[in-house]
Amino acid sequence: MIDDTKRADSGGARRASLGRGLSALFGESTEDYSALDKVRQSKQVPIEFVHPGKYQPRHRFDEEALQGLVESIRDKGILQPLLVRRDAEDSNSYELIAGERRWRAAQIAGLHEVPVVIRDLSDREALEIALIENIQRQDLTPLEEAEGYRRLMEEFEHTQEDLARAVGKSRSHVANMMRLLALPDPVKTMVQDGALTAGHARALLTAPDPVSVAREVVTRGLNVRQTEDLMRGDAPKAKKGNGAAGGSGAAPSVKDVDLINLEEEISARIGLKVAINPQGQRGTITIHYQTLDQLDDVLHRLGGED
């Protein structure tokens, strides 16, 4: 059985993190915005009175995960109210700021009303809250995250440092994600569809013809490390015969998908390239940095300082 106290504490920690993120962007005290995440009285409104927000950074929703939420809502209802603001053109209508997945699931579940918390938010605040809430839940695709950063910088004049503090990531992570926006549209589509990871996409940024290389990567099923080798001109070697190595040295074993995904997850969190080298029950984790600033940043983060 799950300890409700522990679950509440865990949720409180996540909500406090969101409050700190917003204050970092707003340049104001956290107090005004942390109230957003406290347990507050909500009201029930007809579900048809709520519509998706124009600043929602998510464009795709995992159907399998959504169906799981539908079953949960049918069983227990919506436990966390949706965050909305009044529609400027219709006082009886509400624009979703956070909670679109819950709203979609509630529609499928056949709910007639949904609980909402109404806030008086500017366009800037609406975008910032929607983006930060999704990033901290890790609900965005790499390109959705990058596009959210771009909008915050262009529309509201935030710096990469502002955004990094707000979402709890390194400045280099924000910069690396935004670089993905420079890729050609066909490559972006491959990333959105899951054919390429953000790690693959970053490796393709310096390619003379990213589209052709991306197609080769997908066709050959190359992992991120092999893609980086390809970009350096060290074409990944094809397996010979039954996979036995030729010559005097043994060919390196191919990492399994879970290990590659773990490398990419850690890399995304700290904004630097990470290599995991297992050796039985032991192993090493190598972090690659290019500048002393990057080293200082990762040491700062590993030290657990705010």
Steps between C-alpha positions, in 0.01 A plus 500: 500500500626848418551730795278805430723717717806411295308554178385840621855591600628392159233700324577799720866484402410499132259789548759698694740445213247645260455803725877562506510467124231761450661745740829460313327613183277765649784652700267523798444331832400135484224565749246632250544207264552214741136553598419355158616160619355491848183309574232751414126507478392422145168526322323263265426629150336331199770326300381664177575842651873415506714516186872436431732793559673676213830474688493121547850382397393138452376393159488124548350285772591136559178310433592202718589719797185707439283188513658404830406843636146454368459183707641674808259793459205263457602329823605793720412818309739791442713534814693811393296797371575651160664842496303743283447868434184670379469540125544867413223478239250285692463535876328160521788323327836397644840458334711208620844591633600167656326164495402443137573126523261472796240703309529275193476188714197641683324550166567140400389382844168678450528755782257790475688728741864546594664668803691817415706765677452838333795737487535850358804446276662705227601342169859492621409323823276254314779395264758480776283287727394269216858451384657450841225265617549278196880506509512412869262212433719401203189496280646687200681364198848651444370730228199611705738585783731688263210692347378595846843641586505693173162658567595602851819662371349673199162602638602583856872577467624235743861388490620141491621545857147606607348193340763265641429619854125478447491140375786368713731417212840627390541791262681269260198268499272788401748608231535146364125451483450828316762401244263226385276767349767563234455150355313455169131416530537135383747438784271673750219270387719196570565633851131569561408152377759339727717366217786717627582608855616845603850352527487386138370839392777693676760282330351593161519877551839529329419265210523658151180313411319417826200346323704241311706412807185476714344257254818290505498498880138383509549241225807351665358526850805685633512605863615846608864397546510341156340811351770716658766266355335533161514880524871484586563286196546184707229298332358235734637163397257236381491171685697216342364147484350412836619826655845378599767769483770492239866578563668495837253716692145411595227718355316706761167350599189687391321662793143397562217744447434551871861601563497741207174652623650539848805677356275737307279566802798589720649707218174692460486570872851638532538639148824313426593184314503196730641151442417198718743210479371193689739230615292227656344636818736799490583765246582864441310811400697752293385860461648689205538877522641753255563801724582570863165676531325175410707314759419760763131479413480122534697505828259764629200285406647179642573685821127558543530877531213730400 
